[in-house]
Amino acid sequence: MAAAALTALVAGTGVAHAQSTAVEGRVDRLEREMRAVQRKVFPGGAGQTIEPQIVPETSIEAPGTPAGTPLADLTQRVAALESQVQTLTGQVEQDGYRLKQLEDGFAAYKRATDARLKALEDASTNVGASNGGDPVIAPVDLGEAPARPTRPTRPAAEEKPAKPTGTRAQQVAAIEKPNGGDPAEDGYLYGFRLWSAKLYPEARRELEAVATKYPQHRRASYAQNLLGRAYLDGGAPSLAAVAFYENYKKNPNGERAPDSLYYLAQALTKLKKPASEVCKVYTELDQLYGERLSAEMKAGVAEGRVAQKCK
């Protein structure tokens, strides 16, 4: 029996030792994990780690009662460490989520700021162009002459309205809008009245709308030509040259194509283009539309050719 008891005692001791070794392994692993998490959460170093929340229990055992076994102490340490690891892991996840929100917010702010800056730059460019900061256009190429246009009927005389007075808004409001049932006709006449009142930006808006929306209407040629004159009279000769050339090139049979070539030469002169380019425009005008030019326009062409010393 003594041998059997000794054998049981040894076996029990071996089991307890194996359990103690396994628990100690868990404790070491948890402590390493917690230190790694602490280094990630608190990269500042010493003084910022979280100590395991292990509070010694108040002993209620009578004097002489032996303390808890090593296995019980290790189990308590494991439970505290596991709780601490869970707390730190949750904090890491929360910090990661807040960082993601900050990054998304900054990206949205950057996109909105870039869009506003681009809108301001575009607006500044448009204002510069409308105030005379005209782009330089390419030299006019009139090498390919359009087919000989047919002789159209001249439009009825257009009466110029009285010049309005007061603030700009009042001036625009004083211009009567036609309402004849033909949007292209009404739009052109309204643009013409605005141009006659020297309200050039408003006139350009109306005339460009007519030329764009109704390219097949007979008033499209009128609107595009008057658009060029609104630019020319408003101090933007290069934009005027573009409008005149497009009217002549895209609609050579239009009723205002000869006028556009005539005023194109004037725009190029104001741009101080070479005399050879201006003379080429006058020559094209004479060859294609000489019979349709009014006496006043013929006199203007003659004076222009003399001023440019055209051959």
VENRA-V522494 format. One record per pair of residues at least 12 apart in sequence whose ideal C-beta (glycine too) atoms are under 10 Angstrom apart, sorted by the first residue. I is the first residue (numbers start at 1). GAP is how many residues later the second one is. Records with the same first field share a line. If there is no record, write none. Layout:
# VENRA-V522494
I: GAP, GAP
This chain:
# VENRA-V522494
16: 53, 54, 55
17: 54
19: 51, 52, 55, 56
20: 49, 50, 51, 53, 54
21: 53
22: 49, 52
23: 47, 48, 49, 50, 51, 52, 54, 55
24: 46, 47, 50, 53, 54
26: 48, 49, 51, 52, 55, 56
27: 46, 47, 48, 50, 51, 53, 54
28: 53
29: 49, 52
30: 22, 47, 48, 49, 50, 51, 52, 54, 55
31: 21, 46, 47, 50, 53, 54
33: 48, 49, 51, 52, 55, 56
34: 15, 16, 18, 46, 47, 48, 50, 51, 53, 54, 55
35: 14
36: 49, 52
37: 12, 13, 47, 48, 50, 51, 52, 54, 55
38: 12, 13, 46, 47, 50
40: 48, 51, 52, 55
41: 46, 47, 48, 50, 51, 54
42: 46, 49
49: 39
50: 34, 37, 38, 41
51: 29, 33
52: 25, 27, 28, 29, 31, 32, 33
53: 27, 28, 30, 31, 34
54: 19, 22, 23, 25, 26, 27, 29, 30
55: 25
56: 20
57: 19
129: 102, 107, 109, 110
130: 70, 71, 74, 101, 104, 105, 106, 109
131: 103, 104, 105
132: 99, 102, 103, 104, 105, 106, 107
133: 103, 105, 106
134: 97, 101, 102, 103, 104, 105, 106, 107, 108, 133, 137
135: 101, 103, 104, 107
136: 102, 105, 135, 137
137: 100, 101, 102, 103, 104, 105, 108, 130, 131, 134, 136
138: 104, 107
139: 129, 134, 135, 137, 138, 141
140: 101, 104, 105, 108, 109, 121, 124, 125, 127, 128, 133, 137, 138, 140, 141, 144
141: 104, 108, 136, 139
142: 103, 106, 107, 119, 122, 135, 138, 139, 141, 142, 143, 145, 146
143: 137, 141
144: 105
145: 107, 139, 142, 143
146: 102, 103, 104, 105, 106, 107, 111, 138, 142
147: 105, 106, 141
148: 104, 105, 139, 140, 141
149: 102, 103, 104, 105, 106, 108, 109, 139, 140, 143
150: 103, 142
151: 138, 140, 141
152: 66, 69, 101, 102, 103, 104, 105, 106, 140
153: 65, 102
154: 101, 138, 140
155: 63, 64, 67, 100, 101
158: 30, 31, 34, 35, 38, 64
159: 33, 34, 37
160: 32, 33, 35, 36, 37
161: 13, 14, 15, 31, 32, 33, 35, 36
162: 12, 34, 35
163: 33, 34, 35, 36
164: 29, 30, 33, 34, 35
168: 31, 33, 34
171: 23, 26, 27, 28, 31
172: 22, 25, 27, 29, 30
174: 19, 23, 25
175: 15, 16, 18, 19, 21, 22, 24, 27, 28, 31
176: 13, 14, 17
177: 12, 13, 16, 17, 29
178: 12, 14, 15
182: 32, 35, 37
183: 26, 27, 30, 31, 34, 36
184: 25, 26, 27, 29, 30, 31, 32, 33, 34, 35, 36, 38, 39
185: 25, 29, 32, 33, 34, 37
186: 20, 24, 33
187: 19, 20, 21, 22, 23, 24, 26, 27, 30, 32, 36
188: 18, 19, 21, 22, 23, 26, 29, 30, 31, 32, 33, 34, 35, 38
189: 17, 21, 30, 33
190: 12, 13, 16, 17, 19, 20
191: 12, 13, 14, 15, 16, 17, 18, 19, 20, 28, 31, 32, 35, 36, 39
192: 14, 15, 27, 30, 31, 34, 38
193: 13
194: 12, 13, 32, 36
195: 12, 31, 32, 34, 35, 38, 39
196: 30
198: 32, 35, 36
199: 31, 35
200: 29, 30, 31, 32, 33, 34, 35, 36
201: 29, 33
202: 28
203: 23, 24, 26, 27, 28, 30, 31
204: 22, 23, 24, 25, 26, 27, 30, 32, 35, 39
205: 22, 25
206: 17, 20, 21, 24
207: 12, 13, 15, 16, 17, 18, 19, 20, 21, 22, 23, 36
208: 15, 16, 19, 22, 35
209: 14, 18
210: 12, 13, 14, 16, 17
211: 12, 13, 14, 15, 16, 32, 35, 36, 39, 40
212: 12
215: 35, 36
216: 35
218: 33, 36, 37, 38
219: 35, 36, 37
220: 27, 30, 31, 34, 35, 36
221: 26, 27, 29, 30, 31, 32, 33, 34, 35, 36, 38, 39
222: 25, 32, 33, 34, 37
223: 20, 24, 33
224: 19, 20, 22, 23, 24, 26, 27, 30, 32, 33, 36
225: 18, 19, 22, 23, 26, 29, 30, 31, 32, 33, 34, 35, 36, 37, 38, 39
226: 17, 21, 30, 33, 34, 37
227: 12, 13, 15, 16, 17, 19, 20, 33
228: 12, 13, 14, 15, 16, 17, 18, 19, 20, 28, 31, 32, 35, 36, 38, 39
229: 14, 15, 27, 30, 31, 34, 37, 38
230: 13
231: 12, 13, 32, 36
232: 12, 31, 32, 34, 35, 38
235: 35
236: 31, 34
237: 26, 29, 30, 31, 32, 33, 34, 35, 36
238: 29, 30, 32, 33, 35
239: 28
240: 20, 23, 24, 26, 27, 28, 30, 31
241: 19, 22, 23, 24, 25, 26, 27, 29, 30, 32, 40
242: 22, 25
243: 17, 20, 21, 24
244: 12, 13, 15, 16, 17, 18, 19, 20, 21, 22, 23, 24, 37
245: 15, 16, 19, 22, 23, 36
246: 14
247: 12, 13, 14, 16, 17
248: 12, 13, 14, 15, 16, 33, 36, 37, 40, 41
252: 36, 37
255: 37
257: 28, 31, 32, 35
258: 27, 30, 31, 32, 33, 34, 35, 36, 39
259: 26, 30, 33, 34, 35, 38
260: 25
261: 20, 21, 23, 24, 25, 27, 28, 32, 36, 40
262: 19, 20, 23, 27, 31, 32, 35, 36, 38, 39, 42
263: 18, 34, 37
264: 13, 14, 17, 18, 20, 21
265: 12, 13, 14, 15, 16, 17, 19, 20, 35, 36, 39, 40, 43
266: 12, 15, 34, 38
267: 14
268: 12, 13, 40
269: 12, 35, 38, 39
273: 35
274: 34
275: 30, 32, 33, 34, 35
276: 32, 34, 35
277: 31
278: 26, 27, 29, 30, 32
279: 25, 26, 29, 30, 31, 32
280: 30
281: 20, 23, 27, 29
282: 18, 19, 20, 22, 23, 26, 28
283: 18, 22, 27, 28
285: 12, 13, 16, 19
286: 12, 15, 16, 19
